[in-house]
Amino acid sequence: MKWINSGLLVLICIALYLLWMGNGGRVELQEKQLILAEKTEEITQLKKRNQQLQAEVNSLKNGLDAIEERARTELGMIKEGETFIQIINEELPKRKKP
């Protein structure tokens, strides 16, 4: 009877070890849940970025204001009859104290 109880105890210990540490156990489940949470956050950020890009595409397709703004900021273009003034802030060299 002692051998049967000892054998059952060993089998229970092995089963518990596999449940916690084995392939598909609790440790692996927690790791997978962390990865899932990270990927879900990444997908949310990418969806938000896609919505912003889609809004920008629609704006560029439908309105000239967005195109004009892009031409002014990125290409430095100006309208006919406008004057472009560029202000350059140069820092003066600091004087050395005698």
N, C-alpha and C positions, 0 to 999 in steps of 0.2 A: 504494500500500500504506500510505503514511503517513496518508492521509486516512481510510482504513478503520479503522486503529488509533486514530486520534484520535477518530473518531466513536464507536467502541466504548467508549473510555475515558470520553467525555462521557456516554454512555448508562449506563455502570456507576456513574458519580458521581451521576447523577440518580436511579438506582434506589436507591443507598445512602442518599441524602438522604431520599427518600420513605419508605424503611424506618425510618429513625430519627425523622424530624421530620414526616412526612406524616400524613394522616388514617389513624388506626388504627396508627400507628407505636409505637415503644418508649416514647417520652415519654408519649403518651396512655395506653398500657397501664399504666405506672407510676402515673399519676394515677388511673386507674380502680381499680387495686389498693388505693391508699390510701383512696379513697372506700368501697370494699367493706369494708375492715378497720374503718373508722369505723362504717359501718352495721351490721356484724356485732356490734360492741361495744354499740351502741345497742339492737339487738334483744335481746341477752343481758340487758341491764339492764331492759328493758321486760318480758321474760318473768319475771324475778325479781320485779319489782314486781307483775305480774299474779298470780303464785303467792301473794304475801303478801296481796293483796287478796282472792283466792279463799279463803284460809285464814280471813281475818277475816269474810268473808260466811258461811262455814260455821259459824264460831263464833257469830255473831249469830243464825243460823237455829236452831242446835241447843241452845245453852246460855244460861241466864239470867245466868251470871256475867259474860259479856262485855257484856251490855246494862247490867247493874248498874254495872260499872266505867265504862262510857261515861257513864252518867247521873251518876255521882259526879264524874268528872273534868271533863267538858265542861259539864254543866248545874248542878253544885254541889248536887245532890240528896242527901238523907240518908234513912236508914231511920227508920221509926217507932220512937221511944224512944231514938234517938241524940241526942247533943248535938254541935253543930258549933262548933268553936273555931277562930277565924282569928287567926293571929299576924302582926302587921305589924311589920317591922323598919324603924324610922325612924332614919336617921343623924342624930346630933346635929350642929348646926353647929359647925365648928371655931372654937376661941377664938383670938383674935388675941393675939399676944405683945406685951406692953407695951414 
